[in-house]
């Protein structure tokens, strides 16, 4: 069997390589994901929402090929040969002056450059976020429904060819042919019986017998002309849209902006929350984000003030937890919403306030949230708030996570660890 390859060389064809590009990304997903991870570790949050030019080792994308083995006799046809004749000896590849000039290496090993591949913004973010998810996203809200699913709902007489129900159409065609042809078949049967009587009596050549034969032939032709299938017989699968429960979630972002949080720590916290915000907005349709800044007092702010306000002060972490608890009670019912929290702080807090934080978080917030992540931004030993939260983590395994960020390079690994997809065991 001869293979046929069709190449589209039309100049006005847009995105004609989209299918091949998607196939390439799927085939070399491991190498591309590794290159994306390396690229992420080198870029800043301002460049997060851009594409990336990555390199894949050429050996990883090499295609298997059939070649002649050593030995034997074979003839090669070199097109355009104007230098060699039969019997001439050819130089081995790499010998002679070559194209290396005076800077050529004496290394006998052959090397290939990496394959350069440019990922678009969408492709880059898809690969980066593909293995991330909000843990334990299970509750559904039936009150606000904006999603629909299509389900089968009988048959209809109109539709597109791809929705034709062949069995139902053929059954209808068979019924129509039976209904239309039954009177004629009944008349043919009666005429055949009368004709048989005349022939048995020796009157097969009489005028009546000839008339019966003509009528039988005419009716049989009419029966044959009944269409095997008609447009009237066609039935199409009918599909209707029905409301589907939509999953809702709310993420509380709590950021410490007290005086102990110097500019470097605040920048680390902001970058973490920027990455979280980008991930949430890109991945989930129904999600609310509540921004809370706190020093001695906590305030619910908008996105712009959360990331750009320069307000500072003392430290009372419990104020942020109390405000979160209040907002949950007033606006987000735990029976309808998946509630999440992410808190960033340097861990420095009044000694008397840290136990209060543990009590609020462990006893009043954790029973209603799906997942809570605490990020402590410090390069020194854990602070008193960290030690109090360790008790919360022990009491709520799998629902409460703690990570430390010592510097900017730790942001991406910590974020990935906190929100990576969890495998669900099936009993």
N, C-alpha and C positions, 0 to 999 in steps of 0.2 A: 504494500500500500504506500503510495507516494504522499508525503505530507505537503500541505499547502499553507504558505504563510502570506497573509495579506497585510500590507503596510499602508497606512493612511498618510499620504503626503499632501493632503489639501492644506493650503496656506490659511484658509479661513476657518479651519476647525479649531475651536477653543477647547481647552482642557482635554485634548484627545489622549494625553498620557495619564489621566487621572487613575484609570483602572490599573495600568502597569505600575504606577507609583504606589498605590495602595497595596498591590501584591508584593512589591519590593519591601515595603515597611513591615508587612506581616511575616514575610519569609526571614528577614534579618532582624526580627524584633529584639532578640537578645543583644546583639551587637549595638543596635541603635539605642536601646534603653541604657546600656552601659555608657555610651558616649554622651547621652543626655545627662546622666548622673554626674559625669565628670564636668560637663559644661556648667551645670547648676552650681557646683561648688566654687566656680570661678567668677560668677556674675553677681551683681548687686540686685536688690529688690526693684530698683528703677528699671532694670533690664529684664525683669522676670516675664513681662508680657510681650516679648519679642520672639522672633524665630531664632534659629541657630544653625550655623554651618558646622557640621560634624565630620569627622574622618573615621572611616571604617577600614581596618587592615585588609589589604587586597587579598590576602590568603583566606580570609573569612568569607569572601563572596566569589571565590573561584568556582567555576562550573565544571562538573565532571565531563571528560572528553574521551573519545575512543582514539587510540593511536596505534600505529604499527609497532609491533615488538621488534627487538633486536634480531638480527640475522635474516636470512632469506634474501631473495632477489626481488627488487622492486624498481620501478622506473618513475622518476619524478619529472613533471612538466613544469618548468619555471617560465611563467609568462613574462614577456618583455626582457628576456635575458640578452644582453649585448656585451657581456664580459667573459663568459665562460663557454667552453666547448667540451665535447665528450672527452673524458679522460683527464680533465683538469682537476687538481686537488683544491678543495675549498677550505678556507681558514676556519678553525673552530671559533664558535661564537665567543667573543671576549678577547681574542688574541689580536695582535697587531696594534696599531696606533689607536684605532677606534675613534670615539668622539669624546673621550675623557680628557684629552690634552695633557698638559703638564700636571694637572691637579687630579688625575685619575688615581683611584685607590688600587692597592695591590691585593686587596681582599678578593679571594676567588669566589666567594659566595655571591649569589645574585639577590638583589633586593627589589622590591616593588613599592612604589609610593602608595600611601593610603588613598582609598577612594573617598573623594570629597562629596558630601551630600548635604544639601541645604533643606532643613526642615522649616516649614512655614510656622507662623505663630500658632495656628490651630493644631497642627501636628505636634509641635513641641509641647504645648500644654496638655494635649490628650495623653501623650506618653508619660508626662510627669505626674499627672493626676490619676492615671488609670488604676493604680493599686491603692488609692486612698478612699476612705469613706468614713462617714460618721458612724460610730459603733452603735449597735442596738437600735437601729432606726425601725421601729415596729408599729407604733400607734398610727391610726388613720383618722382623718377628720371627714365626716360626712356632710357637715353643714355647708362648707364652701367647696364646691366641686367644679373644677375647670378642666378636668381630664376625662376622656371618654375612651371606650374600647368598642370595637366592632364585633358583633356576634351574628350568627346565622339566624334568619327570621323567615323561614319558608322560601317560597319561590315567587318570581315576578315575570311578566311577559316581555319586559324590556331590560336591556343591560348590555354590557360589553362582551365580546366573544370569549374573553378569558374566564367569565363567570358562568358560562353555559353548563347546565347540569345535563350531561349526556343521557344518563339513565332515565331521568324524569322526562326529557324531551322525546326519547325513543318510545317510552311507554305511552305518552300522549299520541305520538304518530301512529302507533299500532292501533290504539283505540279509535282514532279517526278513520283509519283505513277500513277497520271492521264495520264501523257505523255507516260509512258512505257506501261501501260495497255490498252490504248484507242484502238489500232488496234485489240487487242485480244477481247476486249469487243464488238467492232463493228462486228467482225467475228462471235462471239457467238450469237449476236442478229440476224444476217442474217441466221445462221444455225437453230436457234430456230424457226424463221418464216417459213423456208422451211420444217422443221420437223412438224410444226403445220399443214401445207398444206397437207402433206402426210397422217397424222393421220386423218384429216377431210375427205380425199378421201378413207379411209379404207386401206391404204398401210403402216400402222405403223410398220409392221413387215418385210417390204421388206429390201433388202440389203442396199439400199441407206439410209433408216431411221436408221438402226443400225450403219452405218458408221458415220452418223451425230451425233448420241449420243456419240460415242467414241471420236469424234473430240471435241465435246462440253465439255466432261469431261476432256480431255487433256488440253484444253485451260483454263478451270477454275482452274485447278491445277497450271498452269503456272502463272495465275493472283494471286493466293494465295501465291506463292513463292516470289512475289515481296516484298522486305524488307519494313517494316513499316517505318523505318528510317535508313539511311545509313550514313557512315562517310562523304560522299560527300555532304550530306544535312546540316551538322553542320555549324552554323555561330556563330562567337564570336564577342562580343562587342570590337570594336577597339578604343583604347585610344592613343592619341598622346600628347606630351609635347609641350606647347606653352609658349613663354616668358611671365612672369608676372612682372608688375612694382615692383621694389624693393624700399623700403623706406630707405632714407639716412638721416643721422643726423651727426652733428658735435657739440662737447661739448668743450667750452672754459673754461679752469681752470685758474683763476687768483689768485695768492697767493702773499700776502704782506710779504716781507722779510726785511723790514726796521728795523732800530735799536730799535724802540719801540716794535717790536715783539720779546719778550724774548723767551728763549728756550721752555718754557712750552706752550706758545701760538703757536709757530711754530709747535710743536709736535701735538697740537690739530688740526691745519690746515692740516698738512700732513696726519693725520689719517682720517680726513674727506674726503680728496681727494683720499686717498687710497681706502676707502670704495666706493666712487663714481666710481673710475676707475674699481674696481672689478665688480661692478654692471653693468657698461656699457659693458665691454668686455664679460660678461657672458650672458647678456640679448639680445644684439643687434648684428647683423652680419655686417651690413654696417654702421659703425660709426667711425668717426675720432675724435681724442682727441688732442686738441691744448693746450700745457702747456705754461703759461706765468708767469714769476717771475718779480717782480718790487720792486724797492726802489725809488730813484729819477729818474731812467730810467727803462724801461721795455724791456725784452728780451724773445723771443720765444726759449724755450729749449726743450731738449728731456726728456723722462720719468725719466731717472737716475739722471740727473742734477736737475730736478724739485724737487725730493724728497730728494736728498742728498747733494746738494751744500750748503755751509755755507757762501755764499756771503751776505753782509749786507750793509746798508747805510741809507740815509735820506728817506723821504716819499713824493712822488708825485704820488697820485693814478691815476690821469688823464692820465699819461703816459701809463698805462696798457690798459685803455679803448681806447685810440687812436690807440695803436698797434692792439687791437682786431678789431676795425673798419677797419683798413687798410687790415688786413688779410681776413676779410669777403669780402671786395670789390675786392680783387685780386684773391681769390681762391674759395670762396663759394658763388655761386649765390643764392639769397634768394628765387628764383622761383623754384629751384631744391633741395635745402637742408633745412632740419629742423635744425635751429640754436639755440643752447642753451648756456647759460653762468652760471658759478658758481664762485663767488668771495668770498674770505676769507681775512679778515683784522681785525685789532684791532680798526679800526675806527679813529685813530689819523692821521690827515692830516693837511697840511697848510690851514689856514682859507680861504685864497683866492682861493685855489685849489678845495675845496669841492663844491662850486657852479658850477665850471667848470665841475666837475664830473657829477653833476645832469644834466647839459645841454647836455653833450655828451651822457650820458646814456638814458635820457628821449627823446631827440630829434633826435639822430642819430643812436642809437643801438636798442632800444626797438621796433621801427617800423618794424624791420627785423627779430627779434628773436621770437621763439615760447614761450620761458620761460627763466627767469633769476632769479637766487637765490643769495641773499647776506647773508653771515654769518659773524656776528661781534663777535669776540672772546675777551671778556672782562668780568670781574666780577664786574666792577663798573658801573656807570651811562653811558648811550649811549653817544658816541662821536659825533663831529660835522658832520661827514660823514653820520651817521645814520639819523640825522634830515633832511639832504638834500635828502636822499634816500626815506624818508617817503613821500615826494611830488611825487616822481616817482611811488611809490606803489599806491598812491591815483589816479594817472592818468592812470595807467595800472593795474586795478584789475584783478586778476586771472592769469596775465602774469608775474608779478613781486612779489617775495616773500622775506620776511626778517625774519631772526631768529637770536637769540643770543645764544652763547655757553659760559657758565661760567667756565666749566671744562670738563675733559675727560668724565665723566658720561653722559654729555648732547649730545655727538656726535651721538649716535645711535637714540635717540628719535627725534632729530632735522633732521637728514637725512631721517628718515622714514616720518616725517611730510612734508618735502619739496618734496619728490618724490613718495608719495603714489598715487595709481591709483585714478583717478577722474571719478565719474559716469557721463555719458553723457545722458542728458535728450532727450527722443525721442518724437517728436511732434505727 
